[in-house]
Amino acid sequence: MAEAELIIEREDGYAVLTLNRPAAMNALSPGLIGELCQKR
């Protein structure tokens, strides 16, 4: 299974979003933008 490109940690009313694309220097891709829009 591939590692997630977007890691979301929620705690005490806030969320930390971690971009996990080190090979691409965490550049936004169309797929990652789509994930960000879905998770809000």
Backbone as JSON, one array per atom type, in Angstrom:
{
  "sequence": "MAEAELIIEREDGYAVLTLNRPAAMNALSPGLIGELCQKR",
  "N": [[0.84, -1.18, 0.0], [0.53, 2.21, -0.81], [2.04, 5.09, 0.71], [0.22, 7.66, 2.4], [-0.38, 10.79, 0.85], [-1.31, 12.97, 2.13], [-1.51, 13.74, 5.44], [-3.55, 13.87, 8.2], [-4.0, 15.18, 11.35], [-6.06, 15.45, 14.08], [-6.92, 17.34, 16.93], [-8.1, 18.59, 19.98], [-9.75, 20.68, 18.84], [-8.3, 21.69, 16.69], [-6.5, 21.17, 13.61], [-3.76, 19.48, 12.14], [-2.19, 19.53, 9.12], [-0.21, 17.53, 7.15], [1.92, 17.49, 4.47], [3.02, 14.86, 2.52], [5.12, 14.3, 0.49], [7.97, 13.83, -0.18], [9.74, 13.28, -2.33], [8.87, 14.97, -4.29], [9.34, 17.34, -3.17], [7.25, 18.2, -1.59], [5.48, 19.48, -3.29], [2.39, 20.72, -4.58], [0.06, 18.59, -6.1], [-2.42, 17.79, -8.62], [-3.97, 15.68, -7.55], [-3.41, 15.84, -4.8], [-4.39, 18.37, -4.21], [-7.07, 17.87, -4.67], [-7.57, 16.04, -2.57], [-7.18, 17.76, -0.37], [-9.36, 19.49, -0.71], [-11.51, 17.74, -0.33], [-11.24, 16.93, 2.35], [-11.79, 19.04, 4.06]],
  "CA": [[0.0, 0.0, 0.0], [1.31, 3.46, -0.9], [1.86, 5.99, 1.84], [-0.69, 8.77, 2.15], [0.25, 12.07, 0.51], [-1.84, 13.96, 3.06], [-1.72, 13.19, 6.78], [-4.34, 14.81, 8.99], [-4.08, 14.88, 12.77], [-7.02, 16.36, 14.73], [-6.83, 17.3, 18.38], [-8.49, 19.78, 20.74], [-10.32, 21.76, 18.05], [-7.47, 22.13, 15.58], [-6.0, 20.09, 12.77], [-2.44, 19.67, 11.53], [-2.11, 18.87, 7.81], [1.18, 17.29, 6.76], [2.11, 17.04, 3.09], [3.99, 13.77, 2.57], [5.61, 14.05, -0.86], [9.35, 14.29, -0.14], [10.4, 13.19, -3.64], [8.42, 16.13, -5.07], [9.57, 18.49, -2.3], [5.92, 18.56, -1.09], [4.75, 20.3, -4.26], [0.99, 20.34, -4.73], [-0.34, 17.93, -7.34], [-3.89, 17.82, -8.73], [-4.53, 14.7, -6.62], [-3.27, 16.37, -3.45], [-5.35, 19.48, -4.1], [-8.38, 17.22, -4.54], [-7.66, 15.53, -1.19], [-7.36, 18.9, 0.54], [-10.73, 19.99, -0.87], [-12.43, 16.75, 0.22], [-11.05, 16.74, 3.79], [-12.07, 20.21, 4.89]],
  "C": [[0.88, 1.24, 0.0], [1.04, 4.32, 0.33], [0.97, 7.15, 1.43], [0.11, 10.03, 1.82], [-0.18, 13.16, 1.46], [-2.13, 13.26, 4.39], [-2.43, 14.25, 7.6], [-4.4, 14.31, 10.42], [-4.99, 15.91, 13.41], [-6.91, 16.2, 16.23], [-7.27, 18.64, 18.97], [-8.95, 20.95, 19.87], [-9.43, 22.3, 16.94], [-6.99, 20.92, 14.8], [-4.62, 20.48, 12.22], [-2.43, 18.85, 10.24], [-0.64, 18.75, 7.44], [1.2, 16.79, 5.33], [3.24, 16.03, 3.11], [4.41, 13.37, 1.16], [7.08, 14.47, -0.93], [10.06, 14.24, -1.49], [10.05, 14.38, -4.52], [8.59, 17.42, -4.28], [8.24, 19.09, -1.83], [5.16, 19.52, -2.0], [3.31, 19.79, -4.35], [0.75, 19.72, -6.1], [-1.86, 18.03, -7.45], [-4.55, 16.84, -7.75], [-4.49, 15.2, -5.18], [-4.23, 17.54, -3.21], [-6.76, 18.92, -3.93], [-8.59, 16.67, -3.14], [-7.9, 16.65, -0.2], [-8.79, 19.44, 0.48], [-11.75, 19.04, -0.25], [-12.38, 16.71, 1.74], [-11.45, 17.9, 4.65], [-13.35, 20.1, 5.64]]
}
